[in-house]
Amino acid sequence: MHGRPRAFKNKLKDPTAAAVYAKKVAAIKQGTTLVLECRRQHRYDEAALKASEKLLKVVPEIYTIWNYRREALQPILKAGGEAAQKAADNELALTQACLLENPKSYSTWHHRKWVVLQGLADLQKELKLVARYSTCLRNFGVAADMSVDSLWWLVVGAVR
């Protein structure tokens, strides 16, 4: 919040905490490099998708990683059928897991919106989810962008 000292800076003065933080940063960099290389090679196999999922659960704000997943899933979702429904359900579960850790992640909300607009999501569940997050006063992004009053992005887009 405003006017409060950042606690993590004080924690980094401790050598053990600094080492743990450095290890986490190195893992994030390594994971990002791996996924971006897969994207450059247009490689969308299960291992690459698992790596991107693992990375997003730690840092859901990297929009490029969400875009990689979108590129990988578009052909599956367009083909339809059971595989498309399973892929959509997996993406919704991933975004929900990311939102539990960081409900203000715009990247996660935008990816979830994209999945919903594919027409494979249960709109009642989506309405409940958005209503739950929009009631949190500190979650101003969801309240402003995706509140129950402004759910046209969800309902109108999914009906198309």
C-alpha positions in Angstrom: 0.0 0.0 0.0 1.0 3.6 -0.3 3.4 5.0 2.3 4.4 1.6 3.6 8.0 0.3 3.4 8.4 -2.8 1.1 8.9 -5.7 3.4 10.7 -7.8 0.7 13.6 -5.4 0.5 14.3 -5.9 4.2 14.0 -9.7 3.8 16.6 -9.6 1.1 19.2 -8.3 3.5 19.2 -11.8 5.0 21.7 -13.9 3.0 19.6 -17.0 3.2 16.5 -15.2 1.9 18.5 -13.5 -0.8 19.8 -16.9 -2.0 16.3 -18.3 -2.1 15.1 -15.3 -4.0 18.0 -15.5 -6.5 17.3 -19.2 -7.1 13.6 -18.4 -7.8 14.5 -15.6 -10.2 16.9 -17.9 -12.0 14.2 -20.6 -12.3 11.8 -18.0 -13.7 14.3 -16.8 -16.3 15.2 -20.3 -17.3 11.5 -21.3 -17.7 10.7 -18.1 -19.6 13.7 -18.8 -22.0 12.5 -22.4 -22.5 8.9 -21.4 -23.3 10.0 -18.5 -25.6 12.3 -20.9 -27.5 9.5 -23.3 -27.9 7.3 -20.5 -29.2 10.0 -19.4 -31.7 10.2 -23.0 -33.0 6.4 -23.3 -33.1 6.7 -26.3 -30.8 3.5 -26.9 -28.9 4.0 -30.3 -27.4 2.7 -31.5 -24.0 6.1 -30.9 -22.3 6.2 -27.3 -23.5 2.7 -26.7 -22.4 3.4 -28.2 -18.9 6.5 -25.9 -18.6 4.4 -22.8 -19.5 1.7 -23.9 -17.0 4.3 -24.3 -14.2 5.8 -20.9 -15.0 2.4 -19.2 -15.1 1.5 -20.6 -11.7 4.5 -18.7 -10.3 4.4 -15.6 -12.5 1.0 -15.2 -14.2 1.7 -11.6 -15.4 3.9 -12.7 -18.3 1.4 -12.1 -21.1 3.7 -13.6 -23.8 3.4 -17.0 -22.0 -0.4 -16.7 -22.2 -0.1 -15.9 -25.9 2.0 -19.0 -26.4 -0.7 -21.1 -24.8 -3.3 -19.4 -27.0 -1.3 -20.2 -30.1 -1.0 -23.8 -29.0 -4.6 -24.2 -28.1 -6.3 -22.4 -31.0 -6.2 -25.4 -33.5 -7.5 -27.7 -30.8 -10.3 -25.4 -29.8 -11.3 -24.7 -33.4 -11.5 -28.4 -34.2 -14.1 -28.8 -31.5 -15.2 -32.1 -29.9 -14.1 -33.7 -26.7 -10.4 -32.6 -27.0 -11.5 -29.0 -27.3 -13.7 -29.2 -24.2 -10.9 -30.9 -22.2 -8.4 -28.2 -23.3 -10.9 -25.4 -22.4 -11.5 -27.0 -19.0 -7.8 -27.3 -18.4 -7.2 -23.6 -19.3 -10.1 -22.5 -17.0 -8.6 -24.6 -14.2 -5.2 -23.0 -14.8 -6.5 -19.5 -14.8 -8.5 -20.2 -11.7 -5.4 -21.5 -9.9 -3.5 -18.4 -11.0 -6.3 -16.1 -9.8 -6.3 -17.8 -6.4 -2.6 -16.7 -6.0 -3.1 -13.3 -7.7 -6.6 -12.2 -8.3 -5.5 -8.9 -9.8 -3.5 -10.4 -12.7 -4.9 -8.7 -15.8 -3.0 -11.2 -18.0 -4.8 -14.1 -16.4 -8.2 -12.4 -16.6 -7.6 -11.6 -20.3 -6.7 -15.2 -21.1 -9.7 -16.5 -19.2 -11.9 -14.1 -21.2 -10.4 -15.6 -24.4 -11.2 -19.1 -23.3 -14.7 -18.2 -22.4 -15.2 -16.5 -25.7 -14.4 -19.8 -27.4 -17.9 -20.9 -26.3 -16.8 -23.9 -24.3 -17.3 -22.5 -20.7 -20.2 -22.8 -18.3 -21.4 -19.2 -18.2 -23.1 -19.8 -14.8 -19.8 -20.8 -13.3 -18.2 -17.8 -14.9 -20.8 -15.4 -13.5 -20.3 -16.8 -10.0 -16.5 -16.5 -10.3 -16.6 -12.9 -11.5 -19.2 -12.0 -8.9 -17.0 -13.5 -6.2 -13.9 -11.6 -7.3 -15.6 -8.3 -8.0 -17.0 -8.1 -4.4 -13.4 -7.9 -3.1 -13.0 -4.1 -2.6 -9.2 -4.3 -3.1 -9.6 -6.1 -6.4 -10.4 -2.9 -8.3 -9.4 -4.2 -11.6 -12.0 -7.0 -11.7 -14.6 -4.8 -10.1 -14.1 -2.1 -12.8 -13.4 -4.3 -15.9 -15.4 -7.5 -15.3 -18.1 -6.7 -12.7 -21.5 -8.4 -12.8 -22.9 -5.1 -14.2 -20.5 -5.1 -17.1 -20.5 -8.8 -18.0 -21.4 -8.1 -21.6 -17.9 -9.1 -22.6 -18.7 -12.6 -21.3 -22.4 -13.1 -22.2 -22.5 -11.4 -25.6 -19.1 -12.7 -26.7 -19.9 -16.3 -25.7 -23.3 -16.2 -27.4 -21.8 -15.2 -30.8 
